[in-house]
């Protein structure tokens, strides 16, 4: 069973992302157009679950689907949309998850949302500190249920994502 654990920021997370980005580029070739570090591990100083979140922009989801076997050889488990329409989700590490890939076709609105939220937290240290505290409380209150953990954070994310997207206008 996976544990929901929040740890202090680790400066090596950026290096882990870079290494995985190279592996993904080699694995996916021209299907992978852009690879971004997202999620809490991409925000310097932010406490997080020690799982590297990767946003993958691809030429098409169909072409990515054809590379599921290659992703499995790279250590990933393909999980389909996994609750988010027009996404392909991959995890690495089993119960000791180390990486998650969220893949969308080029120009999908989710790409902008993920990057806007990350950039907002980087620019707004006070919001990032509040988010870290919410995550710590959520980890304890969720009793290792990842869905409950996400639900505890949902209001904060929704509110601050709205603010982040307004910054883009």
C-alpha positions as CSV (number, residue, x, y, z in Angstrom):
1,X,0.0,0.0,0.0
2,X,1.3,3.5,-0.9
3,X,1.8,5.9,1.9
4,X,0.9,9.6,1.6
5,X,4.1,11.2,2.9
6,X,5.1,14.9,2.7
7,X,8.8,15.7,3.0
8,X,10.9,18.8,3.0
9,X,11.9,20.2,-0.4
10,X,14.9,18.3,-1.9
11,X,17.2,20.2,-4.3
12,X,17.9,16.9,-6.1
13,X,14.3,16.8,-7.4
14,X,15.3,19.0,-10.3
15,X,18.1,16.6,-11.2
16,X,15.8,13.6,-11.0
17,X,13.4,15.4,-13.4
18,X,16.2,16.2,-15.9
19,X,17.4,12.6,-15.9
20,X,13.8,11.3,-16.4
21,X,13.1,13.9,-19.1
22,X,16.1,12.5,-21.0
23,X,14.8,9.0,-20.6
24,X,11.4,10.0,-21.8
25,X,12.8,11.8,-24.8
26,X,14.8,8.8,-25.8
27,X,11.8,6.5,-25.2
28,X,9.2,8.6,-27.1
29,X,11.3,10.3,-29.7
30,X,9.3,12.7,-32.0
31,X,6.0,11.9,-30.2
32,X,7.2,13.9,-27.2
33,X,7.2,17.6,-28.2
34,X,7.9,19.2,-24.8
35,X,8.6,17.8,-21.3
36,X,7.9,20.0,-18.2
37,X,8.6,19.6,-14.5
38,X,5.3,20.3,-12.7
39,X,3.7,19.7,-9.3
40,X,5.1,20.5,-5.9
41,X,8.6,19.0,-6.6
42,X,9.0,21.7,-9.3
43,X,8.5,24.6,-6.8
44,X,11.8,25.4,-5.0
45,X,11.4,25.2,-1.2
46,X,7.9,23.6,-1.3
47,X,7.3,20.5,0.9
48,X,5.9,17.6,-1.3
49,X,5.3,14.0,-1.8
50,X,8.6,12.7,-3.1
51,X,7.2,12.0,-6.5
52,X,8.4,13.8,-9.6
53,X,5.4,15.0,-11.7
54,X,6.1,15.4,-15.4
55,X,3.9,17.1,-17.9
56,X,4.3,15.7,-21.4
57,X,3.1,17.5,-24.5
58,X,2.7,15.0,-27.3
59,X,1.8,15.2,-31.0
60,X,-1.2,13.0,-30.4
61,X,-2.6,10.7,-27.8
62,X,-3.0,7.9,-30.4
63,X,0.7,8.0,-31.2
64,X,1.6,8.0,-27.5
65,X,-0.8,5.0,-27.0
66,X,1.2,3.1,-29.6
67,X,4.3,3.5,-27.3
68,X,2.8,2.0,-24.2
69,X,5.2,-1.0,-24.5
70,X,8.2,1.3,-24.8
71,X,7.0,3.2,-21.7
72,X,6.7,-0.1,-19.8
73,X,10.3,-1.0,-20.8
74,X,11.3,2.4,-19.3
75,X,9.7,1.3,-16.0
76,X,6.2,3.0,-16.3
77,X,2.8,1.5,-15.9
78,X,0.2,2.9,-18.4
79,X,-3.0,3.9,-16.6
80,X,-5.0,5.4,-19.5
81,X,-7.0,8.6,-18.7
82,X,-7.2,7.7,-15.1
83,X,-10.1,10.1,-14.4
84,X,-9.1,13.0,-16.5
85,X,-10.5,13.2,-20.1
86,X,-7.9,13.5,-22.9
87,X,-5.0,12.6,-20.6
88,X,-2.6,9.7,-20.6
89,X,-1.3,8.9,-17.1
90,X,1.8,6.8,-16.3
91,X,3.3,5.9,-13.0
92,X,6.7,4.5,-12.1
93,X,7.8,2.7,-9.0
94,X,4.7,0.8,-7.9
95,X,3.9,1.3,-4.2
96,X,7.2,3.3,-3.9
97,X,6.1,5.6,-6.7
98,X,9.0,7.9,-7.9
99,X,7.5,9.5,-11.0
100,X,4.1,10.3,-12.6
101,X,3.7,11.4,-16.2
102,X,0.6,13.4,-17.2
103,X,0.5,13.5,-21.0
104,X,-1.7,15.7,-23.1
105,X,-1.9,16.5,-26.8
106,X,-0.4,19.8,-27.8
107,X,-2.6,22.8,-27.0
108,X,-4.7,21.0,-24.4
109,X,-6.0,23.5,-21.8
110,X,-4.6,21.2,-19.0
111,X,-1.1,22.1,-20.1
112,X,-1.6,25.8,-19.4
113,X,-3.3,25.0,-16.0
114,X,-0.5,22.9,-14.7
115,X,2.2,25.4,-15.7
116,X,0.2,28.4,-14.4
117,X,-0.3,26.8,-11.0
118,X,3.4,25.9,-10.8
119,X,4.5,29.4,-11.8
120,X,2.0,31.0,-9.4
121,X,3.4,29.0,-6.5
122,X,7.0,29.9,-7.4
123,X,6.1,33.6,-7.5
124,X,3.8,33.6,-4.4
125,X,5.9,32.3,-1.5
126,X,3.0,32.9,1.0
127,X,0.6,30.8,-1.0
128,X,3.3,28.1,-1.4
129,X,3.7,28.0,2.4
130,X,0.0,27.8,2.9
131,X,-0.1,24.9,0.4
132,X,2.7,23.1,2.2
133,X,0.7,23.3,5.5
134,X,-2.5,22.1,3.8
135,X,-0.6,19.2,2.4
136,X,0.9,18.2,5.7
137,X,-2.6,18.3,7.4
138,X,-4.1,16.5,4.4
139,X,-1.5,13.7,4.6
140,X,-2.3,13.1,8.3
141,X,-6.1,13.4,7.9
142,X,-6.3,11.2,4.8
143,X,-5.0,8.1,6.5
144,X,-3.0,7.1,3.4
145,X,-6.0,7.4,1.1
146,X,-4.7,9.3,-2.0
147,X,-8.3,10.3,-3.0
148,X,-9.0,11.8,0.4
149,X,-5.6,13.5,0.3
150,X,-6.5,15.1,-3.0
151,X,-10.0,16.1,-1.8
152,X,-8.5,17.9,1.2
153,X,-6.4,20.0,-1.1
154,X,-9.0,20.6,-3.8
155,X,-10.5,23.9,-2.6
156,X,-7.0,25.5,-2.2
157,X,-6.0,24.3,-5.6
158,X,-9.2,25.5,-7.3
159,X,-9.0,29.0,-5.7
160,X,-5.3,29.5,-6.4
161,X,-5.5,28.1,-9.9
162,X,-8.2,30.7,-10.7
163,X,-5.8,33.4,-9.4
164,X,-3.0,31.9,-11.4
165,X,-5.0,31.9,-14.6
166,X,-6.1,35.5,-14.0
167,X,-2.4,36.4,-13.8
168,X,-2.1,35.1,-17.4
169,X,-4.8,37.5,-18.8
